[in-house]
Amino acid sequence: MMLEMLRGKRMLFVGDSLNRGQYVSLLCLLHRAIPDGAKSFETVDSLSIFRAKDYDATIEFYWAPMLAESNSDDAVVHRVDDRVIRGAPMDKHSRFWQGAHILVFNSYLWWTAGDKIKILRGADNDLSKDIVEMKAAEAYRLVLHQVVRWLERNADPKNSRAFFVTASPTHTDSSAWGDETEGGNCYNQTTPIGDASYWGSTSREILRVTEEVLATSRVPIGVVNITQLSEYRRDGHTQTYKKQWAEPTPEQRADPRSYADCTHWCLPGVADTWNELLYWKLFFPSNDQAL
């Protein structure tokens, strides 16, 4: 049904590795319904493209972890500590967004590395010029406003839909759910958190900024709220079962908690549920006009 709904359309996910995880989840859910010769996948720099040939449809992912241009824009080599963004214009990334019928944005984790972030103002590529520091949440507000303004200028509500996926929680500190094990995190967790009121370290300030900015948009932007339901899933992360940037050292192997990934999610898993929510919001909206 979803492939039929996507016939002749271009669906594009824009964001960071959590959004890429949701993108890959969707491809896993859909590709089994397509014969091998009728689908293809390719990645060129920051853009990945899955084609369902019989449906004349593409589902794509574009790497832009902070949505704005930044020194973390390389799709592979982007692990930088001193992050610098350009608040405006959006041209470097947004030219790839043009023409998409469905846009699915996310941006959260990369804004939580510190209280402040550096912003390069103007159009000069020299990162040593005109750099100012701004509180991370306010820099995020600035960038999100730019995305909204771009959508207002470029997205036709009659022919396109835009969505924003809220913050994906991490589970890096087990004391947050009452486990005082020294150095504890999501490693070896096999059950969800049972306390319905549980809230981990997810920034309420960033969530509030997201809500406030999206509310200013003159074009509809659907919100896929995945934060609370994902808060419970301490058991759903990739832990030690992921491709590592570097082979674990003997010391790390002796203590798997030390290199467990408590940020990204296993597939199948939590991201599949995010796509179920996106599916219903996209094709069975209560207030918006469907494609």
Steps between C-alpha positions, in 0.01 A plus 500: 500500500777743586683434174180573310461822698856593405453429129665775296627678809827587670527451876803654672630462856729785612704492819747299706576133563179452702302616200712274281408213733132576442566520126672160496216358709250615238703345219512171692123509546429571131765327292363150557193595295718587198668242271880517499521629144252777566695687769835667539704685761790739467683754715684803365663717764221617734208363298372141504230397251277192503297450182182297468505486121153357433350778711719780358571589864813588693563501873811699583714611791707817514766543770465840670533436875442863598280583199709813447841492333765390750846353534331163566352472152729226370282190496787281624761717673293721728608421855621847597500640852506871415183538297438805283178570311385761253156619606412630154463458210380139461607471135771236535254241629159623389578471129480124553158534665340671201232296329439249780134410548558380858766647730580342837737710714667432832771680698571463869800303620762718335373803691554343842880469504540819705326810628627717215573468132699709254330672209674629188322805369503613138591318181879481541636146516784605727398351834736734684288804413198636681432206730274559799388272781133449577309289746437167328120513540485849349728402212266205444207743500674712237564204271152356542353838406708488183359156415145620558556808282641276226193278515272803481677615182543163333244247622159493332251354750289371208781282370737441791509417868761579766558327833733549794600206720559595864801416717628143520596424864827343613554262792859564602449525877318217678463705818227693316271196534614405849788265420799627697751261343822691454548586135163347414324577175282314251740208478334165573158659553234260373172656615342842451469751785166438672449841664254687278623834634864429416691779327872470444745767387311620193506879488157644569639835386577367152156340482340828603695693235392245238134542596521880506675537165292247309187675630604815310498326162251622241508156334399180679786308663400171659669404824590134553545487877724202571665626818288368787439156354874463429595613852383164636713291260833472683505148356474603135848640428774341291723471811818317387335353191585767244778582261761673713703801387805318634554145617438485878814483708565205734406727792169587334424138420553420866232761585242508216307780672789732419431491127128417490301722262201627698399755237415309184230236470489139386314401186242358515403710797399842625546679166241268344245645741604852398420403142162362600421843649632678191293271276175586675575872515599504135221302341218524752525853640220621725524869408739535207433422137665177391705471184 
